[in-house]
Amino acid sequence: MKIIKGGITAPQGFLAAGIPSGIKKSGKKDLALIYSEVTASAAGLFTSNKVKAAPIIVSQDHISSGKARAIIANAGCANACTGHKGIEDAKQMAFAAASMLNVPPEQILVASTGTISKPLPMDNILGGMRSLGKKLSKAGSADAADAILTTDLKRKEIAVQIMINKKPVRIGGIAKGSGMIHPDLVPPRSKYALKYGFGITPGHATMFCFITTDAEVKSPALGRMLKKAADASFNMITVDKDTSTNDCVFALANGMSKCGRMKRKDEAVFYSALEEVCKQLAKEIARDGEGATKLIEVRVEGAKSVADAAEISKSVAGSNLVKTAMFGQDPNFGRIMAAIGYSKAEIDPNRVNLFIGEHEVVRDGRVVNFNDVALKNYMKKDQIVIMAEIGLGKGAATAWGCDLTYDYVKINAKYTT
């Protein structure tokens, strides 16, 4: 596998565009389109939040066929808690994109992000749609990646190439996410009842990931691999322990590499690359958490099971006290031990070993002598690794988070005002 340029449009047969349509008051790009020149196998994962935004409900229905041609996404308005009008607006977004591209509306996936409880400015979106289609190009990945950002400070895109049956196969991806990040992505279920959430306070942000590939993969296999990859990546990141109403991951595979159907060993190669794409984008989301100055990587080994390892690592990565300690460069390992202890995983405190970077701070559940100055200097870095050895089995997992800073409070205290 090698990293290549091109992002979401690196795979053959994919075009993209991103434009400002007036949804964002800033005038920045806020409407994105990703298009496959041929019908693609499609798979998706969606937020488990019981309050689901209108585009989530619509896209769950559309993806049930396992086929898609395009993704239309906007930033600046989440279209969540907007009732039947929100559903109709999400459907209208799909219909308008479908009419422009001359494809069935059911083959358009829809995503929205931004402030919850406000209706979509449909005049802006429909007006922008006319110029959006004209801008579709092989060079459009960066524009599309920019157009889905909210409080993000950085564009998030990646592309890789692998060889299958002596043919180059490419996987590209773009993502967004900065606040309200604690994904719990699950496969779509059959025909959700249209239940809308009301009476909640306005929120914001979300995480998206849109993946394209020119590999030949059927929808069921693509769905299985996408879920497994998400469980090792997006479902292992946390910024603020808030799961959005709009989280989604879409993957489209159009087969235009002509690599042929993949054998088991080829699927293993493809999956490895897919997981790496997801992990790299997930880490960029965590690194770009609202107000963050540090990426925190929590590795857990020796848990009784992989599920326990995942539970422990995400518990530590999501602890506000751990996050503030990392921000303050305070080697308060007691907070880490507490987060291990209150996780739902099985542990024996007397078997736990704990490291911050290369510095051992706990052995068999007890503090050891360590160089306080050296450890504090390590904690000044913009990436901190916490390693916990649980001593009960072979389960291992890694989670990613970020520090909690003053700026996070400033951003979120006045988000809608």
Sine and cosine of phi, psi and omega as CSV:
sin_phi,cos_phi,sin_psi,cos_psi,sin_omega,cos_omega
0.00,0.00,0.69,-0.73,0.07,-1.00
-0.71,-0.70,0.54,-0.84,0.05,-1.00
-0.97,0.22,0.73,-0.69,0.02,-1.00
-0.78,-0.63,0.13,-0.99,0.04,-1.00
-1.00,0.01,0.28,-0.96,0.13,-0.99
0.88,-0.47,-0.33,0.94,0.05,-1.00
0.82,0.58,-0.73,-0.68,-0.12,-0.99
-0.91,0.41,-0.36,0.93,-0.01,-1.00
-0.98,-0.22,0.13,0.99,0.05,-1.00
-0.89,0.45,-0.66,0.76,0.07,-1.00
-0.90,0.43,0.51,-0.86,-0.01,-1.00
-0.89,0.45,0.60,-0.80,0.13,-0.99
0.99,0.12,0.17,0.98,0.02,-1.00
-0.90,-0.44,0.69,-0.72,0.08,-1.00
-0.82,-0.57,0.37,-0.93,0.00,-1.00
-0.48,-0.88,0.31,-0.95,0.05,-1.00
-0.39,-0.92,0.39,-0.92,0.09,-1.00
-0.50,-0.87,0.73,-0.68,-0.08,-1.00
-0.66,-0.76,0.32,-0.95,0.22,-0.98
-0.99,0.11,0.78,-0.63,0.00,-1.00
-0.88,-0.47,-0.02,1.00,0.02,-1.00
0.99,-0.14,0.11,0.99,0.08,-1.00
-0.94,0.35,-0.72,0.70,0.03,-1.00
-0.99,0.14,0.73,-0.68,0.04,-1.00
-0.90,0.44,-0.43,0.90,-0.04,-1.00
-0.94,0.33,-0.31,0.95,-0.07,-1.00
0.99,0.12,0.10,0.99,0.02,-1.00
-0.98,0.21,0.21,-0.98,0.02,-1.00
-0.84,0.54,0.66,-0.75,-0.05,-1.00
-0.52,-0.86,0.11,0.99,0.00,-1.00
-0.68,-0.73,0.84,-0.54,-0.09,-1.00
-0.83,-0.56,0.52,-0.85,0.04,-1.00
-0.67,-0.75,0.74,-0.67,0.09,-1.00
-0.84,-0.54,0.76,-0.65,-0.18,-0.98
-0.71,-0.70,0.72,-0.69,0.12,-0.99
-0.98,-0.22,0.74,-0.67,-0.05,-1.00
-0.93,0.38,-0.32,0.95,0.08,-1.00
-0.75,-0.66,0.29,-0.96,0.02,-1.00
-0.88,0.47,0.73,-0.68,-0.07,-1.00
-0.91,-0.41,0.53,-0.85,0.23,-0.97
-0.90,0.43,0.61,-0.79,-0.08,-1.00
-0.73,-0.68,0.58,-0.82,0.09,-1.00
-0.62,-0.78,0.48,-0.87,-0.02,-1.00
-0.53,-0.85,0.43,-0.90,0.11,-0.99
-0.79,-0.61,0.56,-0.83,-0.14,-0.99
-0.70,-0.72,0.39,-0.92,0.01,-1.00
-0.82,0.57,0.58,-0.82,0.10,-1.00
-1.00,0.01,-0.05,1.00,0.03,-1.00
-0.84,0.55,0.74,-0.67,-0.02,-1.00
-0.93,0.36,-0.39,0.92,0.12,-0.99
-1.00,-0.03,0.98,-0.20,-0.09,-1.00
-0.96,-0.27,0.73,-0.69,0.04,-1.00
-0.92,0.40,0.38,-0.92,-0.03,-1.00
-0.83,0.55,-0.70,0.71,0.00,-1.00
-0.90,0.44,-0.48,0.88,0.06,-1.00
-0.91,0.42,-0.72,0.70,-0.02,-1.00
-0.89,0.45,-0.70,0.71,-0.01,-1.00
-0.91,0.41,-0.71,0.71,-0.04,-1.00
-0.93,0.38,-0.54,0.84,0.07,-1.00
-0.88,0.48,-0.64,0.77,0.06,-1.00
-0.93,0.38,-0.70,0.71,-0.08,-1.00
-0.92,0.40,-0.56,0.83,-0.08,-1.00
-0.99,0.15,-0.12,0.99,-0.04,-1.00
-0.89,0.46,-0.38,0.92,0.03,-1.00
-0.97,0.23,-0.28,0.96,-0.04,-1.00
0.98,0.21,0.20,0.98,-0.01,-1.00
-0.77,-0.64,0.53,-0.85,0.07,-1.00
-0.37,-0.93,0.40,-0.92,0.07,-1.00
-0.88,-0.47,-0.42,0.91,-0.10,-0.99
-0.39,-0.92,0.32,-0.95,0.11,-0.99
-0.82,-0.57,0.81,-0.58,0.12,-0.99
-0.92,-0.39,0.79,-0.61,-0.09,-1.00
-0.66,-0.75,0.58,-0.82,0.07,-1.00
-0.79,-0.62,0.41,-0.91,0.11,-0.99
-0.86,-0.52,0.43,-0.90,0.03,-1.00
0.96,-0.29,-0.28,0.96,0.03,-1.00
-0.42,-0.91,0.83,-0.56,-0.11,-0.99
-0.99,0.14,-0.29,0.96,-0.10,-1.00
0.77,0.63,0.74,0.67,0.03,-1.00
-0.86,-0.51,0.58,-0.82,-0.06,-1.00
0.87,0.49,0.65,0.76,-0.06,-1.00
-0.89,-0.46,0.19,0.98,0.13,-0.99
0.90,0.45,-0.42,-0.91,-0.04,-1.00
-0.89,0.45,-0.55,0.84,0.03,-1.00
-0.88,0.48,-0.62,0.79,0.03,-1.00
-0.90,0.44,-0.66,0.75,0.05,-1.00
-0.88,0.47,-0.72,0.69,-0.01,-1.00
-0.90,0.44,-0.61,0.79,0.03,-1.00
-0.91,0.41,-0.68,0.74,0.03,-1.00
-0.89,0.45,-0.66,0.75,0.05,-1.00
-0.90,0.44,-0.61,0.79,0.00,-1.00
-0.92,0.38,-0.59,0.81,0.10,-1.00
-0.86,0.51,-0.71,0.70,0.02,-1.00
-0.90,0.43,-0.68,0.73,-0.04,-1.00
-0.90,0.44,-0.68,0.73,-0.01,-1.00
-0.90,0.43,-0.68,0.74,0.04,-1.00
-0.91,0.42,-0.65,0.76,0.00,-1.00
-0.90,0.43,-0.68,0.73,0.01,-1.00
-0.89,0.46,-0.66,0.75,0.00,-1.00
-0.91,0.41,-0.61,0.79,-0.07,-1.00
-1.00,-0.06,-0.11,0.99,-0.01,-1.00
0.87,0.50,0.76,0.65,0.05,-1.00
-0.73,-0.68,0.27,-0.96,0.02,-1.00
-0.91,0.41,0.64,-0.77,0.02,-1.00
-0.85,0.52,-0.51,0.86,-0.01,-1.00
-0.93,0.37,-0.18,0.98,0.02,-1.00
-0.98,-0.19,0.29,0.96,0.08,-1.00
-0.93,-0.37,0.80,-0.60,0.09,-1.00
-0.99,-0.15,0.62,-0.79,-0.12,-0.99
-0.86,-0.52,0.64,-0.77,0.06,-1.00
-0.58,-0.81,0.58,-0.82,0.02,-1.00
-0.65,-0.76,0.50,-0.86,0.05,-1.00
-0.53,-0.85,0.50,-0.86,-0.02,-1.00
0.62,-0.79,-0.50,-0.87,-0.05,-1.00
-0.96,0.29,0.73,-0.69,0.04,-1.00
-0.98,0.20,0.57,-0.82,0.16,-0.99
1.00,0.01,-0.04,1.00,0.06,-1.00
-0.98,-0.17,0.64,-0.77,0.03,-1.00
-0.95,0.31,0.49,-0.87,0.05,-1.00
-0.91,0.41,0.67,-0.75,0.13,-0.99
-0.98,0.19,0.99,0.11,-0.17,-0.99
-0.90,0.44,-0.51,0.86,0.04,-1.00
-0.88,0.48,-0.66,0.75,0.03,-1.00
-0.90,0.44,-0.72,0.69,-0.06,-1.00
-0.91,0.42,-0.74,0.67,-0.02,-1.00
-0.92,0.38,-0.57,0.82,0.07,-1.00
-0.92,0.39,-0.64,0.77,0.01,-1.00
-0.95,0.32,-0.45,0.89,-0.03,-1.00
-0.85,0.53,-0.56,0.83,-0.06,-1.00
-0.89,0.46,-0.67,0.74,0.00,-1.00
-0.99,0.11,-0.39,0.92,-0.01,-1.00
-0.87,0.48,-0.73,0.68,-0.01,-1.00
-0.88,0.48,-0.58,0.82,-0.02,-1.00
-0.93,0.36,-0.39,0.92,-0.06,-1.00
-1.00,-0.05,-0.04,1.00,0.04,-1.00
-0.82,0.58,0.77,-0.64,-0.01,-1.00
-0.34,-0.94,0.21,-0.98,0.08,-1.00
-0.94,0.34,-0.27,0.96,0.00,-1.00
-0.99,-0.16,0.24,0.97,-0.15,-0.99
-1.00,-0.02,0.04,1.00,-0.07,-1.00
-0.87,0.49,-0.73,0.69,-0.05,-1.00
-0.90,0.45,-0.64,0.77,0.02,-1.00
-0.90,0.43,-0.67,0.75,0.03,-1.00
-0.91,0.42,-0.65,0.76,0.01,-1.00
-0.89,0.45,-0.61,0.79,0.03,-1.00
-0.94,0.34,-0.56,0.83,-0.13,-0.99
-0.96,0.27,-0.20,0.98,0.01,-1.00
-0.98,-0.21,0.04,1.00,-0.05,-1.00
-0.98,0.21,0.53,-0.85,0.14,-0.99
-0.88,-0.47,-0.99,-0.14,0.04,-1.00
-1.00,0.07,0.06,1.00,0.06,-1.00
-0.83,0.56,0.58,-0.82,0.09,-1.00
-0.98,-0.17,-0.29,0.96,-0.10,-1.00
-0.73,-0.68,0.60,-0.80,0.16,-0.99
-0.93,0.37,0.58,-0.81,-0.02,-1.00
-0.80,-0.60,0.95,-0.33,0.01,-1.00
-0.47,-0.88,0.43,-0.90,-0.02,-1.00
-0.37,-0.93,0.42,-0.91,0.14,-0.99
-0.53,-0.84,0.60,-0.80,0.03,-1.00
-0.72,-0.70,0.34,-0.94,0.05,-1.00
-0.76,-0.64,0.69,-0.73,0.09,-1.00
-0.77,-0.64,0.15,-0.99,0.04,-1.00
-0.92,-0.40,0.78,-0.63,0.07,-1.00
-0.72,-0.69,0.82,-0.57,-0.06,-1.00
0.79,0.62,0.64,0.77,0.03,-1.00
0.91,0.42,0.31,0.95,0.04,-1.00
-0.91,-0.42,0.66,-0.75,0.08,-1.00
-0.95,0.33,0.78,-0.63,0.03,-1.00
-0.86,-0.51,0.71,-0.70,-0.08,-1.00
-0.87,-0.49,0.55,-0.83,0.10,-0.99
-0.79,-0.61,0.79,-0.61,0.02,-1.00
-0.83,-0.55,0.40,-0.92,0.01,-1.00
-0.39,-0.92,0.52,-0.85,0.21,-0.98
-0.77,-0.64,0.41,-0.91,-0.03,-1.00
-0.50,-0.87,0.28,-0.96,0.14,-0.99
-0.58,-0.81,0.40,-0.91,0.03,-1.00
0.38,-0.93,0.69,-0.72,0.00,-1.00
-0.49,-0.87,-0.69,0.72,0.06,-1.00
-0.75,-0.66,0.19,-0.98,-0.17,-0.99
0.77,0.63,0.81,0.59,-0.08,-1.00
-0.87,-0.49,0.96,-0.28,0.15,-0.99
-0.31,-0.95,0.91,0.41,-0.18,-0.98
-0.88,0.47,0.58,-0.81,0.18,-0.98
-0.66,-0.75,0.98,0.19,-0.15,-0.99
-1.00,0.05,0.72,-0.69,-0.02,-1.00
-0.73,-0.68,0.37,-0.93,0.05,-1.00
-0.91,0.42,0.38,-0.92,0.02,-1.00
-0.93,0.37,0.53,-0.85,0.10,-0.99
-0.97,-0.25,0.24,-0.97,-0.02,-1.00
-0.94,0.35,0.72,-0.70,0.13,-0.99
0.47,0.88,0.99,0.10,0.06,-1.00
-0.89,0.46,0.63,-0.78,0.20,-0.98
-0.91,0.41,0.62,-0.79,-0.06,-1.00
-0.98,0.19,1.00,0.03,0.01,-1.00
-0.95,-0.31,0.81,-0.59,-0.06,-1.00
-0.93,-0.38,0.59,-0.80,0.01,-1.00
-1.00,-0.09,0.74,-0.67,0.05,-1.00
-0.77,-0.64,0.24,-0.97,0.11,-0.99
0.97,0.24,0.33,0.95,0.08,-1.00
-0.95,-0.30,0.39,-0.92,-0.04,-1.00
-0.96,0.27,0.48,-0.88,0.01,-1.00
-0.85,0.53,0.69,-0.72,0.05,-1.00
-0.82,-0.57,-0.25,-0.97,-0.06,-1.00
-0.34,-0.94,0.13,-0.99,0.17,-0.99
0.88,0.47,0.01,-1.00,-0.10,-0.99
0.09,-1.00,0.01,-1.00,0.17,-0.99
-0.83,-0.56,0.72,-0.70,0.14,-0.99
-0.87,-0.49,0.49,-0.87,0.32,-0.95
-0.59,-0.81,0.79,-0.61,0.05,-1.00
-0.89,-0.46,0.83,-0.56,-0.09,-1.00
-0.86,-0.51,0.69,-0.72,0.09,-1.00
-0.82,-0.57,0.50,-0.87,0.11,-0.99
-0.47,-0.88,0.53,-0.85,0.08,-1.00
-0.99,-0.12,0.25,0.97,0.09,-1.00
-0.96,0.29,0.36,-0.93,0.08,-1.00
-1.00,-0.09,0.97,-0.22,-0.04,-1.00
-0.68,-0.73,0.79,-0.62,0.05,-1.00
-0.95,0.31,0.43,-0.90,-0.08,-1.00
-0.84,0.54,-0.71,0.70,-0.01,-1.00
-0.87,0.50,-0.68,0.73,0.01,-1.00
-0.92,0.38,-0.64,0.77,0.03,-1.00
-0.89,0.46,-0.66,0.75,0.02,-1.00
-0.89,0.45,-0.68,0.73,0.02,-1.00
-0.89,0.46,-0.72,0.70,-0.03,-1.00
-0.93,0.37,-0.61,0.79,0.01,-1.00
-0.90,0.45,-0.68,0.74,0.02,-1.00
-0.90,0.45,-0.69,0.72,0.01,-1.00
-0.89,0.46,-0.67,0.74,0.00,-1.00
-0.92,0.39,-0.63,0.78,0.02,-1.00
-0.92,0.40,-0.60,0.80,0.02,-1.00
-0.90,0.44,-0.43,0.90,0.02,-1.00
-1.00,-0.08,-0.02,1.00,-0.10,-0.99
-0.69,-0.73,-0.99,0.10,-0.11,-0.99
-0.89,0.46,-0.60,0.80,0.03,-1.00
-0.97,0.24,0.04,1.00,0.03,-1.00
-0.90,-0.44,0.32,0.95,0.07,-1.00
-0.90,-0.44,0.47,-0.88,0.07,-1.00
-0.45,-0.89,0.72,-0.70,0.11,-0.99
-0.96,-0.29,-0.72,0.69,-0.12,-0.99
-0.61,-0.79,0.23,0.97,0.05,-1.00
0.89,0.46,0.41,0.91,0.06,-1.00
-0.92,-0.39,0.89,-0.46,-0.01,-1.00
-1.00,0.02,0.85,-0.53,-0.11,-0.99
-0.95,0.32,0.34,-0.94,0.10,-0.99
-0.98,0.18,-0.17,0.99,-0.19,-0.98
-0.84,-0.55,0.07,1.00,-0.05,-1.00
-0.84,0.55,0.69,-0.72,0.09,-1.00
-0.34,-0.94,0.45,-0.89,0.12,-0.99
-0.74,-0.67,0.79,-0.61,0.04,-1.00
-0.87,-0.49,0.63,-0.77,0.09,-1.00
-0.77,-0.64,0.75,-0.66,0.02,-1.00
-0.85,-0.53,0.76,-0.65,0.01,-1.00
-0.82,-0.58,0.93,-0.38,-0.11,-0.99
-0.98,-0.19,-0.07,1.00,0.10,-1.00
0.95,0.32,0.16,0.99,-0.12,-0.99
-0.97,0.23,-0.04,1.00,0.12,-0.99
-0.96,0.29,-0.29,0.96,-0.04,-1.00
0.87,0.50,0.55,0.83,-0.02,-1.00
-0.98,0.18,-0.19,0.98,-0.03,-1.00
0.99,0.13,0.15,-0.99,0.00,-1.00
-0.92,0.40,0.65,-0.76,-0.09,-1.00
-1.00,0.08,0.69,-0.72,0.15,-0.99
-0.99,0.14,0.07,-1.00,-0.07,-1.00
-0.85,0.53,-0.68,0.74,-0.02,-1.00
-0.93,0.38,-0.54,0.84,0.05,-1.00
-0.93,0.36,-0.64,0.77,0.04,-1.00
-0.87,0.49,-0.59,0.81,0.02,-1.00
-0.90,0.43,-0.67,0.75,0.04,-1.00
-0.90,0.43,-0.71,0.71,0.00,-1.00
-0.89,0.45,-0.70,0.71,-0.01,-1.00
-0.88,0.47,-0.66,0.75,-0.01,-1.00
-0.85,0.52,-0.66,0.75,0.01,-1.00
-0.94,0.35,-0.64,0.76,0.03,-1.00
-0.88,0.48,-0.70,0.71,0.01,-1.00
-0.89,0.46,-0.65,0.76,-0.01,-1.00
-0.91,0.41,-0.65,0.76,0.07,-1.00
-0.86,0.52,-0.73,0.68,-0.01,-1.00
-0.90,0.44,-0.67,0.75,-0.01,-1.00
-0.91,0.42,-0.68,0.74,-0.02,-1.00
-0.90,0.43,-0.66,0.75,0.02,-1.00
-0.93,0.36,-0.62,0.79,0.02,-1.00
-0.89,0.46,-0.68,0.73,0.01,-1.00
-0.91,0.42,-0.58,0.81,0.04,-1.00
-0.92,0.40,-0.56,0.83,0.08,-1.00
-0.90,0.44,-0.74,0.68,0.01,-1.00
-0.90,0.44,-0.66,0.75,-0.01,-1.00
-0.89,0.45,-0.52,0.86,-0.07,-1.00
-0.99,-0.14,0.35,0.94,0.04,-1.00
-0.81,0.58,0.52,-0.86,-0.08,-1.00
-0.82,0.57,0.85,-0.52,0.02,-1.00
0.97,0.25,0.03,1.00,-0.14,-0.99
-0.95,0.32,0.53,-0.85,0.12,-0.99
-0.86,-0.50,-0.18,0.98,-0.06,-1.00
-0.63,-0.78,0.61,-0.79,0.23,-0.97
-1.00,-0.01,0.77,-0.63,0.03,-1.00
-0.94,-0.34,0.85,-0.53,0.04,-1.00
-0.94,-0.34,0.83,-0.55,-0.03,-1.00
-0.91,-0.40,0.93,-0.37,0.01,-1.00
-0.97,-0.23,0.73,-0.68,0.04,-1.00
-0.83,-0.56,0.75,-0.66,0.06,-1.00
-0.77,-0.64,0.40,-0.92,0.11,-0.99
0.97,0.24,0.30,0.95,0.07,-1.00
-0.97,0.24,0.26,-0.97,-0.04,-1.00
-0.91,0.42,-0.50,0.86,0.01,-1.00
-0.49,-0.87,0.22,-0.97,0.08,-1.00
-0.89,0.46,-0.63,0.78,0.02,-1.00
-0.88,0.48,-0.66,0.75,0.04,-1.00
-0.91,0.42,-0.65,0.76,0.02,-1.00
-0.88,0.47,-0.67,0.75,0.03,-1.00
-0.90,0.43,-0.66,0.75,0.01,-1.00
-0.88,0.48,-0.70,0.72,-0.03,-1.00
-0.92,0.38,-0.74,0.68,-0.09,-1.00
-0.90,0.43,-0.63,0.78,0.00,-1.00
-0.96,0.27,-0.48,0.88,0.08,-1.00
-0.89,0.45,-0.69,0.72,0.00,-1.00
-0.94,0.35,-0.71,0.70,-0.03,-1.00
-0.89,0.45,-0.47,0.88,-0.05,-1.00
-1.00,-0.08,-0.07,1.00,-0.02,-1.00
-0.93,0.36,0.84,-0.54,0.03,-1.00
-0.88,0.47,-0.58,0.81,-0.01,-1.00
-0.94,0.33,-0.60,0.80,0.09,-1.00
-0.91,0.42,-0.70,0.72,-0.04,-1.00
-0.88,0.47,-0.66,0.75,0.02,-1.00
-0.95,0.33,-0.55,0.83,0.06,-1.00
-0.90,0.44,-0.64,0.77,0.02,-1.00
-0.91,0.41,-0.62,0.78,0.03,-1.00
-0.89,0.45,-0.67,0.74,-0.04,-1.00
-1.00,0.08,0.06,1.00,-0.02,-1.00
0.82,0.57,0.65,0.76,-0.03,-1.00
-0.97,-0.26,0.92,-0.40,-0.05,-1.00
-0.97,0.25,0.86,0.52,-0.04,-1.00
-1.00,0.01,0.98,0.22,-0.09,-1.00
-0.93,0.36,-0.29,0.96,0.05,-1.00
-0.87,0.49,-0.54,0.84,0.05,-1.00
-0.91,0.40,-0.60,0.80,0.03,-1.00
-0.92,0.39,-0.70,0.71,0.02,-1.00
-0.88,0.48,-0.63,0.78,0.01,-1.00
-0.90,0.44,-0.66,0.75,0.00,-1.00
-0.92,0.39,-0.57,0.82,0.11,-0.99
-0.90,0.45,-0.69,0.73,-0.08,-1.00
-0.93,0.36,-0.59,0.81,-0.03,-1.00
-1.00,0.02,0.00,1.00,0.14,-0.99
-0.91,0.41,0.28,-0.96,-0.02,-1.00
-0.99,0.10,0.04,1.00,-0.02,-1.00
-0.98,0.19,0.38,-0.92,0.08,-1.00
-0.98,0.18,0.78,-0.63,0.06,-1.00
-0.63,-0.78,0.37,-0.93,0.21,-0.98
-0.87,-0.50,0.96,-0.29,-0.10,-1.00
-0.80,0.60,-0.50,0.87,-0.05,-1.00
-0.98,0.22,-0.01,1.00,0.05,-1.00
-0.93,-0.36,-0.05,1.00,-0.12,-0.99
-0.99,0.15,0.78,-0.63,0.17,-0.99
-0.92,-0.39,0.62,-0.79,-0.10,-0.99
-0.70,-0.71,0.71,-0.71,0.01,-1.00
-0.79,-0.62,0.61,-0.79,0.21,-0.98
-0.90,-0.44,0.95,-0.31,-0.21,-0.98
0.91,0.42,-0.74,-0.68,0.05,-1.00
-1.00,-0.04,0.07,1.00,-0.09,-1.00
-1.00,-0.04,0.92,-0.39,0.06,-1.00
-0.97,0.24,0.78,-0.62,-0.02,-1.00
-0.88,-0.48,-0.36,0.93,0.02,-1.00
-0.68,-0.74,0.72,-0.70,0.09,-1.00
-0.75,-0.66,0.84,-0.55,-0.02,-1.00
0.80,0.60,0.66,0.75,0.09,-1.00
0.99,0.16,0.05,1.00,-0.04,-1.00
-0.83,-0.56,0.53,-0.85,0.00,-1.00
-0.90,0.43,0.58,-0.81,0.08,-1.00
-0.88,-0.48,0.30,-0.95,0.05,-1.00
-0.93,0.36,0.74,-0.67,0.05,-1.00
-0.60,-0.80,0.33,-0.95,-0.03,-1.00
-0.99,0.15,0.98,-0.22,-0.10,-1.00
-0.88,0.47,-0.65,0.76,-0.03,-1.00
-0.92,0.40,-0.71,0.70,0.00,-1.00
-0.89,0.45,-0.63,0.77,0.00,-1.00
-0.92,0.39,-0.68,0.74,0.03,-1.00
-0.89,0.45,-0.61,0.79,0.05,-1.00
-0.90,0.44,-0.64,0.77,0.05,-1.00
-0.88,0.48,-0.63,0.78,-0.07,-1.00
-0.96,0.29,-0.08,1.00,0.11,-0.99
-0.98,0.21,-0.23,0.97,-0.04,-1.00
-0.93,0.37,0.32,-0.95,0.00,-1.00
-1.00,0.04,0.03,1.00,0.14,-0.99
-0.65,-0.76,0.83,-0.56,-0.05,-1.00
-0.87,-0.49,0.74,-0.67,0.03,-1.00
-0.95,-0.31,0.81,-0.59,0.10,-1.00
-0.94,-0.35,0.78,-0.62,-0.05,-1.00
-0.84,-0.54,0.82,-0.57,0.04,-1.00
-0.86,-0.51,0.81,-0.58,0.11,-0.99
-0.98,-0.22,0.88,-0.48,-0.15,-0.99
-1.00,-0.01,-0.51,0.86,0.11,-0.99
0.97,0.23,0.42,0.91,-0.02,-1.00
-0.85,-0.52,-0.11,0.99,-0.05,-1.00
0.04,-1.00,-0.51,-0.86,-0.06,-1.00
-0.88,-0.48,0.13,0.99,-0.02,-1.00
-0.93,0.37,0.73,-0.69,-0.01,-1.00
-0.66,-0.75,0.55,-0.84,0.05,-1.00
-0.29,-0.96,0.34,-0.94,0.03,-1.00
-0.74,-0.67,0.70,-0.72,0.08,-1.00
-0.84,-0.54,0.38,-0.93,-0.01,-1.00
-0.77,-0.63,0.64,-0.77,0.07,-1.00
-0.54,-0.84,-0.31,-0.95,0.00,-1.00
-0.56,-0.83,0.17,-0.99,0.02,-1.00
-0.97,0.23,0.28,-0.96,0.01,-1.00
-0.94,-0.34,0.88,-0.48,-0.15,-0.99
-0.87,-0.49,0.13,-0.99,0.07,-1.00
-0.86,0.51,-0.59,0.80,-0.07,-1.00
-0.91,0.41,-0.48,0.88,0.05,-1.00
-0.87,0.49,-0.69,0.72,0.01,-1.00
-0.91,0.42,-0.68,0.73,0.00,-1.00
-0.87,0.49,-0.69,0.73,-0.02,-1.00
-0.89,0.45,-0.68,0.73,-0.14,-0.99
-1.00,0.02,-0.31,0.95,0.02,-1.00
-0.95,0.32,-0.41,0.91,-0.08,-1.00
-0.73,-0.68,0.54,0.84,-0.11,-0.99
-0.88,0.47,-0.68,0.73,-0.07,-1.00
-1.00,-0.06,-0.05,1.00,-0.06,-1.00
-0.90,-0.43,0.00,0.00,0.00,0.00
